[in-house]
Amino acid sequence: MVSRVFLHQWWWPIYAAIYVLLFYPTFLVNPSASLSNVLSEGYVVRAYVTAFFLVVGITLELLAHPRLHLRDIRHVPSVLRHHPAVALAFFYVFWSLITAFLTLEPIAALIGSFYGSGDGAIFGLALFGVFVLVYLQTLRDSELPRRLAWAVVISGVLMALLAITEIITRQGVLYPIHPGSLPMVSFPQKGHLAGFFVLVIGILLGFMLQSSRVTIPALLIISVALGATFNRAALLAVSLGGLCLIGKWQRMFVFAMVTTLGLSIGWFMVSTLNAEGERQLANNTTAQTRYYIWKAAIGGILERPLTGWGAGHFDMVWPRFLSREELDRYAQMEWGVKKVKDFFLTPRASPVLLVEQADGTVEIQGVSVWKAHNQFLDIALLRGLVGLLCYVGLLWVAVKSKFLPLAIGIMTYHIFLLFWFAPFHIEGTLWALLGGACAAGSLTGRRTYTA
């Protein structure tokens, strides 16, 4: 009985904490492996771990409802009416599965991009399962959102310490990556790592609103690691997230001082130990390329507004949504080439660009993974406007949650996602937090563990 109560209490906080730390030791098994191999295997690892947690989570849920029978499935429509967040998540994943069969390559749309970017509709179904099980557990246990939040904070502190270690040692903890790409830890690049730190800082902001002083050391450590990523979208998100402390001026001052100190230490470490870091912050190329990326994304959405393209499909055709002049300009800023002489689009294959380098040589440039770098545009490309409306509705319920740490964490992270996208490396954690946040608005105050 004691062990069952422990599992009920901590099963999903453990999942939310370890999900972002998962990795596959690709380079130990195959030192010559490409980054796409690393990404693909990371996707598979997270899929297996999520499946394991779902099986145990469903078992725990059935044990909590011993009188539940298969015939009770007839009550699902009533449940969806009374729990709009669950209904929105259900229609989001249902639409994803239906539209997967309307794509050029249903297998890729269902299981995920063949080049490792994830986004499979079946994996989305698994994340929906995580959301629902966390939601149901929260209805019985009002303290679950708090445990989820602290579990992610602990995971964030550990990730930050690993990131700082990578900067100091100038080598990856998990992967042999060039020092200029650090810190990364278990993420495919430091921009995604910065996004995770933004999520954790948002959670800490919520705890600061509740007068939790223990957040200060964690905030300092994570701010140092965030500063080391040199990510401007993250800095903007943290700054805007800090506005939730308006009216509580002493706490706002403490937050501003601690984050500024931490960011400054992180910047100093990178600029001292890695000369490339300072140039990255001063480089405006990323901001300029967003215009062309978003223009292509909007063109893709307008072509398939209802069903979207599915996982990996828009990656194959994105160049045709830019004019030749725009494609030239984008290639110049993104890859440093002189111009794009031509491009070739082949069904079920990534696009190939024929580019002229500055020295006049002509080379082939392949682009296997493409993202709009805006979560909402990316969802519209993947799931269509119907999927986007469901996601936005779900997000609205979450940010109105009565449990502020999760609500502010999710809100702050999605400010960051206006200029980025949520990779599969964080989605399991994110959907667990969404489940806890959405259910917090429906709490009855009961705290029971049914045998």
KAFEN-V343641 format. One record per run of one state. SS is the DSSP state (2 for helix, 1 for strand, 0 for the rest). FROM is the first residue (numbers start at 0). LEN is the number of residues. Records with the same first field share a line. If there is no record, write none. Layout:
SS: FROM-LEN ; FROM-LEN
This chain:
0: 0-1 ; 19-6 ; 29-5 ; 64-5 ; 82-1 ; 100-5 ; 111-9 ; 141-2 ; 169-9 ; 181-8 ; 209-5 ; 229-2 ; 245-3 ; 273-1 ; 282-2 ; 303-10 ; 316-1 ; 321-2 ; 335-3 ; 344-6 ; 356-5 ; 367-7 ; 399-4 ; 416-7 ; 440-6 ; 447-4
2: 1-18 ; 25-4 ; 34-30 ; 69-13 ; 83-17 ; 105-6 ; 120-20 ; 143-26 ; 178-3 ; 189-20 ; 214-15 ; 231-14 ; 248-25 ; 274-8 ; 284-19 ; 313-3 ; 317-4 ; 323-12 ; 374-25 ; 403-13 ; 423-17
1: 140-1 ; 338-6 ; 350-6 ; 361-6 ; 446-1
